[in-house]
Amino acid sequence: MCGEHCFRFVTSAEAQVEVLPWGPHEWLSRAGFTEAQRLQVVRVTMPPGKAHAFHLHPRLEEVLYFLSGRAEQWVGREKRVLAAGELAFVPTGEVHGTYNVFDEPVVFLAVLSPAVFEGPALVDVSGEEPWRSLAPLR
């Protein structure tokens, strides 16, 4: 399905890097890059003071696994400070956001499923209430 340039093994040097406002995303697995149909994996490095503001994934569920640093992680209206070795599960369609309110970068893996779906991957709700008022960074 991917052709001759699909990976089954991916090194850091081969990752597809996407620079987004809340930090670089190193895609390690996604449709068209690996043969994965059900899983996507991206390593995110979020600098201090940055955030992936409140949003939802209409067709995807997500696991966020923290590798280093700390972040204020929201799932729905519940927030926790998560650090290395800790995880957040985000059900399909649940509003969530990751805010680096600390002085060092935070690095985490986002595992999303499925890899192949129809419709938008993400819907930004950060400008809507109650999310706009809950955001720790503006």
DSSP file (Angstrom, degrees, kcal/mol; ACC not computed):
  #  RESIDUE AA STRUCTURE BP1 BP2  ACC     N-H-->O    O-->H-N    N-H-->O    O-->H-N    TCO  KAPPA ALPHA  PHI   PSI    X-CA   Y-CA   Z-CA
    1    1 A M              0   0    0      0, 0.0    34,-0.0     0, 0.0     0, 0.0   0.000 360.0 360.0 360.0 -35.2    0.0    0.0    0.0
    2    2 A C        -     0   0    0      1,-0.3     3,-0.5     2,-0.0     2,-0.1   0.651 360.0-138.6 -88.2 -16.2    2.9    2.4    0.8
    3    3 A G    >   -     0   0    0      1,-0.2     3,-1.0     2,-0.1    -1,-0.3  -0.472  50.6 -36.9  86.4-164.6    5.1    1.5   -2.2
    4    4 A E  T 3  S+     0   0    0      1,-0.2    -1,-0.2    -2,-0.1    -2,-0.0   0.630 131.4  58.7 -75.7 -13.4    8.8    1.1   -2.1
    5    5 A H  T 3  S+     0   0    0     -3,-0.5     2,-0.3    27,-0.1    -1,-0.2   0.161  73.9 119.6-105.1  19.6    9.5    3.9    0.4
    6    6 A C    <   -     0   0    0     -3,-1.0     2,-0.3    29,-0.0    28,-0.2  -0.650  55.8-137.5 -82.0 139.7    7.4    2.7    3.3
    7    7 A F  B     +a   34   0A   0     26,-2.6    28,-0.7    -2,-0.3     3,-0.1  -0.748  30.2 175.8-100.4 144.4    9.3    2.0    6.5
    8    8 A R  S    S+     0   0    0      1,-0.4     2,-0.4    -2,-0.3    -1,-0.1   0.525  87.2  38.9-108.7 -22.9    9.0   -0.9    8.9
    9    9 A F  S    S-     0   0    0      2,-0.0     2,-0.5    25,-0.0    -1,-0.4  -0.993  75.9-167.4-124.9 134.8   11.9    0.4   11.0
   10   10 A V        -     0   0    0     -2,-0.4     2,-0.2    -3,-0.1    18,-0.0  -0.982   3.3-161.8-130.0 123.3   12.2    4.1   11.6
   11   11 A T    >>  -     0   0    0     -2,-0.5     3,-0.8     1,-0.1     4,-0.8  -0.529  37.7-105.9 -91.5 166.5   15.3    5.9   13.0
   12   12 A S  G >4 S+     0   0    0      1,-0.2     3,-0.7     2,-0.2    -1,-0.1   0.874 122.3  56.7 -57.9 -37.2   15.2    9.4   14.5
   13   13 A A  G 34 S+     0   0    0      1,-0.2    -1,-0.2     3,-0.0    -3,-0.0   0.766 107.2  48.9 -67.1 -25.0   17.0   10.6   11.3
   14   14 A E  G <4 S+     0   0    0     -3,-0.8    -1,-0.2     2,-0.1    -2,-0.2   0.561  83.1 118.9 -91.2 -10.0   14.2    9.2    9.1
   15   15 A A  S << S-     0   0    0     -4,-0.8     2,-0.7    -3,-0.7    13,-0.2  -0.214  71.5-117.5 -57.2 145.5   11.3   10.7   11.1
   16   16 A Q  E     -C   27   0B   0     11,-2.1    11,-3.2     2,-0.0     2,-0.5  -0.792  32.2-149.1 -85.9 114.7    9.1   13.1    9.2
   17   17 A V  E     -C   26   0B   0     -2,-0.7     2,-0.5     9,-0.2     9,-0.2  -0.742  17.0-177.0 -94.2 128.5    9.5   16.5   11.0
   18   18 A E  E     -C   25   0B   0      7,-2.9     7,-2.8    -2,-0.5     2,-0.7  -0.989  17.4-145.4-122.7 120.7    6.6   18.9   11.0
   19   19 A V  E     +C   24   0B   0     -2,-0.5    -2,-0.0     5,-0.2     7,-0.0  -0.786  25.9 174.4 -92.0 118.0    7.2   22.3   12.7
   20   20 A L  E >   -C   23   0B   0      3,-1.0     3,-2.3    -2,-0.7    -2,-0.0  -0.783  46.4-101.4-118.7 162.8    4.0   23.5   14.4
   21   21 A P  T 3  S+     0   0    0      0, 0.0    30,-0.1     0, 0.0    31,-0.0   0.768 121.8  50.1 -57.4 -26.3    3.5   26.6   16.6
   22   22 A W  T 3  S-     0   0    0      1,-0.3    28,-0.1    28,-0.1    30,-0.1   0.281 127.8 -66.6 -98.3  11.4    3.6   24.5   19.8
   23   23 A G  E <   -C   20   0B   0     -3,-2.3    -3,-1.0    23,-0.2    -1,-0.3  -0.416  66.8 -49.0 127.3 162.6    6.9   22.7   18.8
   24   24 A P  E     -C   19   0B   0      0, 0.0    21,-1.9     0, 0.0     2,-0.5  -0.382  44.3-151.8 -68.4 140.7    8.4   20.3   16.4
   25   25 A H  E     -CD  18  44B   0     -7,-2.8    -7,-2.9    19,-0.2     2,-0.8  -0.965   1.9-159.5-113.1 123.4    6.6   17.0   15.7
   26   26 A E  E     -CD  17  43B   0     17,-2.9    17,-2.3    -2,-0.5     2,-0.5  -0.869  13.8-149.9-104.0 100.0    8.7   14.0   14.7
   27   27 A W  E     +CD  16  42B   0    -11,-3.2   -11,-2.1    -2,-0.8    15,-0.2  -0.588  23.4 171.5 -74.4 120.1    6.4   11.6   13.0
   28   28 A L  E    S+     0   0B   0     13,-2.5     2,-0.3    -2,-0.5    14,-0.2   0.663  70.2  10.8-100.7 -24.5    7.6    8.1   13.5
   29   29 A S  E    S+ D   0  41B   0     12,-1.8    12,-2.5   -13,-0.1    -1,-0.4  -0.918  71.9 131.7-157.8 130.2    4.6    6.3   12.1
   30   30 A R    >>  -     0   0    0     -2,-0.3     3,-2.4    10,-0.2     4,-2.2  -0.951  62.4 -63.4-166.6 164.3    1.6    7.4   10.1
   31   31 A A  B 34 S+b   34   0A   0     84,-0.3     4,-0.1    -2,-0.3     6,-0.1  -0.252 122.4  19.4 -56.0 135.6   -0.3    6.4    7.0
   32   32 A G  T 34 S+     0   0    0      2,-0.8    -1,-0.3     4,-0.2     3,-0.1   0.227 121.8  62.3  87.4 -13.9    1.8    6.7    3.9
   33   33 A F  T <4 S+     0   0    0     -3,-2.4   -26,-2.6     1,-0.3     2,-0.2   0.758 118.0   9.9-107.3 -46.3    5.1    6.7    5.9
   34   34 A T  B  < S-ab   7  31A   0     -4,-2.2    -2,-0.8   -28,-0.2    -1,-0.3  -0.681  87.2-103.2-117.4 179.7    4.8    3.2    7.5
   35   35 A E  S    S+     0   0    0    -28,-0.7    -4,-0.1    -2,-0.2   -27,-0.1   0.407  74.4 135.3 -83.6   3.5    2.3    0.5    6.6
   36   36 A A        +     0   0    0     -6,-0.2    -4,-0.2     1,-0.2    -2,-0.2  -0.274  25.2 170.4 -59.5 132.3    0.3    1.3    9.8
   37   37 A Q  S    S+     0   0    0     -6,-0.1    79,-1.7    78,-0.1    78,-1.3   0.582  80.5  32.6-108.9 -23.5   -3.5    1.5    9.3
   38   38 A R  S    S+     0   0    0     76,-0.3     2,-0.4    77,-0.2    -2,-0.1   0.578 112.1  54.7-114.2 -13.3   -4.5    1.7   12.9
   39   39 A L        -     0   0    0     75,-0.2     2,-0.4    74,-0.2    74,-0.2  -0.961  47.5-174.3-131.6 143.8   -1.7    3.6   14.7
   40   40 A Q  E     - E   0 112B   0     72,-2.3    72,-2.1    -2,-0.4     2,-0.4  -0.985  10.3-167.7-126.2 142.1    0.1    6.9   14.4
   41   41 A V  E     +DE  29 111B   0    -12,-2.5   -13,-2.5    -2,-0.4   -12,-1.8  -0.994   9.5 171.7-134.3 128.2    3.1    7.8   16.6
   42   42 A V  E     -DE  27 110B   0     68,-2.2    68,-3.0    -2,-0.4     2,-0.6  -1.000  23.9-144.3-137.0 135.7    4.6   11.3   16.9
   43   43 A R  E     -DE  26 109B   0    -17,-2.3   -17,-2.9    -2,-0.4     2,-0.4  -0.892  23.0-163.1 -98.7 124.2    7.3   12.6   19.3
   44   44 A V  E     -DE  25 108B   0     64,-3.2    64,-2.1    -2,-0.6     2,-0.6  -0.904  13.5-164.2-112.2 132.9    6.6   16.2   20.3
   45   45 A T  E     - E   0 107B   0    -21,-1.9    62,-0.2    -2,-0.4    -2,-0.0  -0.964  13.5-169.0-114.1 112.7    9.1   18.6   21.9
   46   46 A M  E     - E   0 106B   0     60,-3.1    60,-2.3    -2,-0.6   -23,-0.2  -0.898  12.9-140.0-107.9 115.5    7.2   21.5   23.4
   47   47 A P    >   -     0   0    0      0, 0.0     3,-1.6     0, 0.0    53,-0.2  -0.213  39.6 -77.0 -66.1 161.8    9.3   24.6   24.5
   48   48 A P  T 3  S+     0   0    0      0, 0.0    53,-0.2     0, 0.0    55,-0.1  -0.301 118.9  22.7 -56.4 141.7    8.5   26.4   27.7
   49   49 A G  T 3  S+     0   0    0     51,-2.2     2,-0.2    53,-0.4    52,-0.1   0.470  99.9 113.2  80.3   2.1    5.5   28.8   27.4
   50   50 A K    <   -     0   0    0     -3,-1.6    50,-2.7    50,-0.2     2,-0.3  -0.638  41.8-175.7-103.5 163.7    4.0   26.9   24.4
   51   51 A A  E     -H   99   0C   0     48,-0.2     2,-0.9    -2,-0.2    48,-0.2  -0.994  36.7-136.3-154.5 147.9    0.8   24.9   24.3
   52   52 A H  E     -H   98   0C   0     46,-2.7    46,-1.8    -2,-0.3     3,-0.2  -0.865  52.3-142.8 -99.3  91.3   -1.3   22.7   22.0
   53   53 A A  E     -     0   0C   0     -2,-0.9    43,-0.1    44,-0.2    73,-0.1   0.096  36.3 -51.0 -59.4 167.7   -4.4   24.6   23.1
   54   54 A F  E    S+     0   0C   0     77,-0.1    71,-1.7    71,-0.1    72,-0.9  -0.063  77.8 139.6 -47.1 128.4   -7.8   22.9   23.7
   55   55 A H  E     -HI  96 124C   0     41,-2.4    41,-2.6    69,-0.3     2,-0.3  -0.925  34.9-140.2-157.0 174.1   -8.8   20.8   20.8
   56   56 A L  E     - I   0 123C   0     67,-1.9    67,-2.6    -2,-0.3    39,-0.1  -0.971  12.0-134.3-143.6 160.3  -10.5   17.5   20.0
   57   57 A H        -     0   0    0     37,-0.4    36,-2.2    -2,-0.3     3,-0.4  -0.948  13.2-161.4-115.7 107.5  -10.1   14.7   17.5
   58   58 A P  S    S+     0   0    0      0, 0.0    -1,-0.1     0, 0.0    63,-0.1   0.762  90.6  21.0 -62.5 -26.0  -13.5   13.7   16.0
   59   59 A R  S    S+     0   0    0     61,-0.4     2,-0.4    62,-0.2    33,-0.1   0.392 112.2  78.4-122.3   0.4  -12.3   10.3   14.8
   60   60 A L        -     0   0    0     -3,-0.4    33,-0.6    61,-0.2     2,-0.3  -0.888  54.1-155.1-120.5 142.0   -9.2    9.6   16.8
   61   61 A E  E     -F  113   0B   0     52,-2.4    52,-2.1    -2,-0.4     2,-0.4  -0.801  25.7-158.4-102.0 159.8   -8.4    8.3   20.3
   62   62 A E  E     -FG 112  90B   0     28,-2.4    28,-3.5    -2,-0.3     2,-0.4  -0.989  21.0-161.1-144.8 144.1   -5.1    9.3   21.8
   63   63 A V  E     -FG 111  89B   0     48,-2.3    48,-2.8    -2,-0.4     2,-0.6  -0.996  12.6-159.4-120.6 131.0   -2.5    8.3   24.4
   64   64 A L  E     -FG 110  88B   0     24,-2.8    24,-2.1    -2,-0.4     2,-0.5  -0.957   8.6-172.4-111.7 117.5    0.1   10.9   25.5
   65   65 A Y  E     -FG 109  87B   0     44,-2.8    44,-3.1    -2,-0.6     2,-0.4  -0.951  17.3-138.0-115.2 120.8    3.1    9.4   27.1
   66   66 A F  E     +F  108   0B   0     20,-2.7    19,-2.9    -2,-0.5    20,-0.3  -0.635  23.5 175.7 -88.1 129.3    5.6   11.8   28.7
   67   67 A L  E     -     0   0B   0     40,-2.9     2,-0.3    -2,-0.4    41,-0.2   0.805  66.1  -9.9 -99.3 -38.9    9.3   11.2   28.2
   68   68 A S  E    S+F  107   0B   0     39,-1.7    39,-2.4    16,-0.1    -1,-0.4  -0.985 104.5  23.1-158.7 160.5   10.9   14.2   29.9
   69   69 A G  S    S-     0   0    0     -2,-0.3    15,-0.6    37,-0.2     2,-0.3  -0.280  79.5 -87.7  75.8-167.6   10.0   17.6   31.4
   70   70 A R  E     -J   83   0C   0     34,-0.3    32,-0.3    13,-0.2     2,-0.3  -0.967  35.2-175.9-140.9 154.7    6.5   18.4   32.7
   71   71 A A  E     -J   82   0C   0     11,-1.9    11,-2.5    -2,-0.3     2,-0.8  -0.991  33.4-116.2-147.7 152.9    3.2   19.7   31.3
   72   72 A E  E     -JK  81  99C   0     27,-3.3    27,-2.5    -2,-0.3     2,-0.5  -0.841  41.8-164.8 -86.5 112.6   -0.2   20.7   32.5
   73   73 A Q  E     -JK  80  98C   0      7,-3.3     7,-2.4    -2,-0.8     2,-0.4  -0.883   7.0-164.1-108.3 128.8   -2.4   18.2   30.7
   74   74 A W  E     +JK  79  97C   0     23,-2.9    23,-1.4    -2,-0.5     2,-0.4  -0.906  12.6 179.0-109.4 138.2   -6.1   18.6   30.4
   75   75 A V  E >  S-JK  78  96C   0      3,-2.6     3,-1.6    -2,-0.4    21,-0.2  -0.931  75.4 -40.8-132.9 111.2   -8.6   15.9   29.4
   76   76 A G  T 3  S-     0   0    0     19,-3.6    21,-0.1    -2,-0.4    14,-0.0  -0.531 122.8 -29.4  64.0-135.8  -12.1   17.4   29.5
   77   77 A R  T 3  S+     0   0    0     -2,-0.2     2,-0.4    -3,-0.1    -1,-0.2   0.303 119.4  97.3 -94.8   9.1  -12.3   19.7   32.5
   78   78 A E  E <   -J   75   0C   0     -3,-1.6    -3,-2.6     2,-0.0     2,-0.4  -0.832  54.2-170.0-100.3 135.2   -9.8   17.7   34.5
   79   79 A K  E     +J   74   0C   0     -2,-0.4     2,-0.3    -5,-0.2    -5,-0.2  -0.944   9.4 173.4-126.2 149.2   -6.1   18.7   34.7
   80   80 A R  E     -J   73   0C   0     -7,-2.4    -7,-3.3    -2,-0.4     2,-0.7  -0.980  34.5-120.5-142.5 151.7   -3.0   17.1   36.0
   81   81 A V  E     -J   72   0C   0     -2,-0.3     2,-0.3    -9,-0.2    -9,-0.2  -0.886  38.8-164.8 -90.5 119.3    0.7   17.9   35.9
   82   82 A L  E     +J   71   0C   0    -11,-2.5   -11,-1.9    -2,-0.7     2,-0.2  -0.842  11.3 176.3-110.7 146.2    2.3   15.0   34.1
   83   83 A A  E >   -J   70   0C   0     -2,-0.3     3,-2.0   -13,-0.2   -17,-0.3  -0.708  46.8 -36.6-134.4-176.9    6.0   14.1   34.0
   84   84 A A  T 3  S+     0   0    0    -15,-0.6   -17,-0.2     1,-0.3    -1,-0.2  -0.127 126.3  20.5 -49.7 132.8    8.3   11.4   32.6
   85   85 A G  T 3  S+     0   0    0    -19,-2.9     2,-0.3     1,-0.3    -1,-0.3   0.423 100.9 111.9  88.0   0.3    6.7    7.9   32.8
   86   86 A E    <   -     0   0    0     -3,-2.0   -20,-2.7   -20,-0.3     2,-0.3  -0.733  47.4-159.8-110.0 159.3    3.2    9.2   33.1
   87   87 A L  E     -G   65   0B   0     -2,-0.3     2,-0.4   -22,-0.2   -22,-0.2  -0.959  12.5-157.5-140.2 147.6    0.3    9.0   30.6
   88   88 A A  E     -G   64   0B   0    -24,-2.1   -24,-2.8    -2,-0.3     2,-0.5  -0.995  12.6-151.2-123.5 136.1   -3.0   10.5   29.7
   89   89 A F  E     -G   63   0B   0     -2,-0.4   -26,-0.2   -26,-0.2    -2,-0.0  -0.916   8.9-165.1-104.4 132.4   -5.7    8.7   27.7
   90   90 A V  E     -G   62   0B   0    -28,-3.5   -28,-2.4    -2,-0.5     3,-0.1  -0.951  13.5-141.2-120.2 110.3   -8.0   10.9   25.5
   91   91 A P    >   -     0   0    0      0, 0.0     3,-2.1     0, 0.0   -34,-0.3  -0.255  41.1 -76.7 -64.8 157.3  -11.2    9.3   24.2
   92   92 A T  T 3  S+     0   0    0      1,-0.3   -31,-0.2   -33,-0.1     3,-0.1  -0.291 119.1  11.6 -52.3 130.7  -12.4   10.0   20.7
   93   93 A G  T 3  S+     0   0    0    -36,-2.2     2,-0.4   -33,-0.6    -1,-0.3   0.447  92.5 136.8  80.4   0.2  -14.1   13.4   20.6
   94   94 A E    <   -     0   0    0     -3,-2.1   -37,-0.4   -37,-0.2    -1,-0.2  -0.663  56.5-121.6 -84.8 132.5  -12.9   14.5   24.1
   95   95 A V        +     0   0    0     -2,-0.4   -19,-3.6   -39,-0.1     2,-0.3  -0.513  45.8 158.0 -69.2 136.5  -11.6   18.1   24.4
   96   96 A H  E     -HK  55  75C   0    -41,-2.6   -41,-2.4   -21,-0.2     2,-0.3  -0.973  20.1-170.5-154.5 164.7   -8.0   18.2   25.7
   97   97 A G  E     - K   0  74C   0    -23,-1.4   -23,-2.9    -2,-0.3     2,-0.5  -0.979  15.7-143.6-160.1 149.4   -4.9   20.4   25.7
   98   98 A T  E     -HK  52  73C   0    -46,-1.8   -46,-2.7    -2,-0.3     2,-0.5  -0.980  20.7-175.5-119.9 123.8   -1.2   20.3   26.6
   99   99 A Y  E     -HK  51  72C   0    -27,-2.5   -27,-3.3    -2,-0.5     2,-1.2  -0.974  18.8-152.7-126.0 119.9    0.3   23.4   28.2
  100  100 A N        +     0   0    0    -50,-2.7   -51,-2.2    -2,-0.5   -50,-0.2  -0.746  28.8 159.9 -91.8  92.7    4.0   23.8   29.1
  101  101 A V        +     0   0    0     -2,-1.2    -1,-0.2   -53,-0.2     2,-0.1   0.248  48.9  90.6 -93.5  10.3    3.8   26.3   31.9
  102  102 A F  S    S-     0   0    0    -32,-0.3   -53,-0.4     2,-0.2     4,-0.1  -0.435  85.7-110.1-106.3 177.9    7.2   25.3   33.2
  103  103 A D  S    S+     0   0    0     -2,-0.1    -1,-0.0   -55,-0.1    -3,-0.0   0.414  93.4  57.3 -92.7   0.8   10.8   26.5   32.5
  104  104 A E  S    S-     0   0    0    -34,-0.1   -34,-0.3   -57,-0.1    -2,-0.2  -0.910  91.8 -92.3-128.5 158.8   12.1   23.5   30.5
  105  105 A P        -     0   0    0      0, 0.0     2,-0.4     0, 0.0   -35,-0.1  -0.281  34.1-142.3 -62.9 152.8   10.9   21.7   27.3
  106  106 A V  E     -E   46   0B   0    -60,-2.3   -60,-3.1   -37,-0.2     2,-0.4  -0.963  11.8-162.3-115.6 138.5    8.6   18.8   27.7
  107  107 A V  E     +EF  45  68B   0    -39,-2.4   -40,-2.9    -2,-0.4   -39,-1.7  -0.981  19.0 159.7-122.3 130.0    8.9   15.8   25.4
  108  108 A F  E     -EF  44  66B   0    -64,-2.1   -64,-3.2    -2,-0.4     2,-0.4  -0.980  35.5-123.9-146.3 158.4    6.1   13.3   24.9
  109  109 A L  E     -EF  43  65B   0    -44,-3.1   -44,-2.8    -2,-0.3     2,-0.5  -0.873  19.2-157.7 -99.1 134.8    4.9   10.6   22.5
  110  110 A A  E     -EF  42  64B   0    -68,-3.0   -68,-2.2    -2,-0.4     2,-0.6  -0.973   6.1-168.6-110.6 124.4    1.4   10.9   21.1
  111  111 A V  E     -EF  41  63B   0    -48,-2.8   -48,-2.3    -2,-0.5     2,-0.3  -0.965  11.4-176.0-113.5 118.5   -0.1    7.7   19.9
  112  112 A L  E     -EF  40  62B   0    -72,-2.1   -72,-2.3    -2,-0.6   -50,-0.2  -0.875  15.5-120.2-119.2 147.5   -3.3    8.1   17.9
  113  113 A S  E    S+ F   0  61B   0    -52,-2.1   -52,-2.4    -2,-0.3   -74,-0.2  -0.999  77.4  25.9-142.8 138.4   -5.7    5.6   16.4
  114  114 A P        -     0   0    0      0, 0.0   -76,-0.3     0, 0.0   -75,-0.2   0.583  56.7-160.9 -85.6 175.9   -6.6    4.9   13.7
  115  115 A A  S    S+     0   0    0    -78,-1.3     2,-0.5     1,-0.2   -84,-0.3   0.749  83.9  50.9 -86.0 -28.3   -4.0    6.0   11.1
  116  116 A V  S    S+     0   0    0    -79,-1.7     2,-0.3   -86,-0.1    -1,-0.2  -0.955  74.3 132.2-115.7 124.4   -6.5    6.0    8.3
  117  117 A F        -     0   0    0     -2,-0.5     2,-0.3     2,-0.1     4,-0.1  -0.956  47.4-111.2-159.1 168.6   -9.8    7.9    8.7
  118  118 A E  S    S+     0   0    0     -2,-0.3    -2,-0.0     2,-0.1     0, 0.0  -0.830  73.4  27.8-109.4 151.9  -12.2   10.3    7.0
  119  119 A G  S    S-     0   0    0     -2,-0.3    -2,-0.1   -61,-0.0     2,-0.0  -0.293 103.0 -24.8  93.4-180.0  -12.8   13.9    8.1
  120  120 A P        -     0   0    0      0, 0.0   -61,-0.4     0, 0.0     3,-0.1  -0.340  44.1-147.4 -69.2 145.6  -10.7   16.4   10.0
  121  121 A A  S    S+     0   0    0      1,-0.2     2,-0.3   -64,-0.1   -61,-0.2   0.800  82.2  21.1 -76.4 -30.1   -7.9   15.1   12.3
  122  122 A L        -     0   0    0    -65,-0.2     2,-0.4   -64,-0.1   -65,-0.2  -0.996  55.8-162.5-146.4 141.6   -8.3   18.0   14.7
  123  123 A V  E     -I   56   0C   0    -67,-2.6   -67,-1.9    -2,-0.3     2,-0.5  -0.985  22.3-140.4-125.2 118.8  -10.9   20.7   15.7
  124  124 A D  E     +I   55   0C   0     -2,-0.4   -69,-0.3   -69,-0.2   -70,-0.1  -0.662  29.8 164.6 -79.9 123.8   -9.6   23.7   17.6
  125  125 A V    >   +     0   0    0    -71,-1.7     3,-2.0    -2,-0.5     7,-0.2   0.187  40.8 112.9-119.2  12.8  -12.0   24.8   20.4
  126  126 A S  T 3  S+     0   0    0    -72,-0.9     9,-0.2     1,-0.3   -72,-0.1   0.712  75.9  52.9 -64.4 -20.7   -9.5   27.0   22.3
  127  127 A G  T 3  S+     0   0    0    -73,-0.1    -1,-0.3    -3,-0.1     2,-0.3   0.476  96.9  85.3 -90.9  -1.9  -11.4   30.2   21.4
  128  128 A E  S <> S-     0   0    0     -3,-2.0     4,-2.5     4,-0.0     3,-0.2  -0.671  84.3 -75.3 -99.1 152.8  -14.7   28.8   22.8
  129  129 A E  T  4 S+     0   0    0      1,-0.3    -2,-0.1    -2,-0.3    -1,-0.0  -0.647 109.2  20.6 -82.8 146.8  -16.0   28.8   26.3
  130  130 A P  T  > S+     0   0    0      0, 0.0     4,-1.4     0, 0.0     3,-0.4  -0.998 124.6  55.7 -85.2  -2.7  -15.4   27.3   28.8
  131  131 A W  H  > S+     0   0    0      1,-0.2     4,-1.5     2,-0.2    -2,-0.3   0.858 101.9  56.4 -63.0 -39.5  -12.0   26.4   27.2
  132  132 A R  H  < S+     0   0    0     -4,-2.5    -1,-0.2    -7,-0.2     3,-0.2   0.899 111.1  44.3 -59.2 -41.3  -10.9   30.0   26.5
  133  133 A S  H  4 S+     0   0    0     -3,-0.4    -1,-0.2     1,-0.2    -2,-0.2   0.752 112.0  52.9 -76.0 -24.2  -11.3   30.9   30.2
  134  134 A L  H  < S+     0   0    0     -4,-1.4    -1,-0.2    -3,-0.2    -2,-0.2   0.718  80.4 111.1 -82.7 -22.4   -9.6   27.7   31.5
  135  135 A A     <  -     0   0    0     -4,-1.5   -82,-0.0    -3,-0.2    -3,-0.0  -0.300  54.5-157.7 -60.6 126.8   -6.4   28.0   29.4
  136  136 A P  S    S+     0   0    0      0, 0.0     2,-0.4     0, 0.0    -1,-0.2   0.753  80.2  47.9 -77.2 -22.7   -3.4   28.8   31.6
  137  137 A L              0   0    0      1,-0.1   -36,-0.0   -87,-0.0    -2,-0.0  -0.949 360.0 360.0-118.1 137.9   -1.4   30.3   28.7
  138  138 A R              0   0    0     -2,-0.4    -1,-0.1    -3,-0.0    -3,-0.0   0.347 360.0 360.0-132.4 360.0   -2.8   32.9   26.3
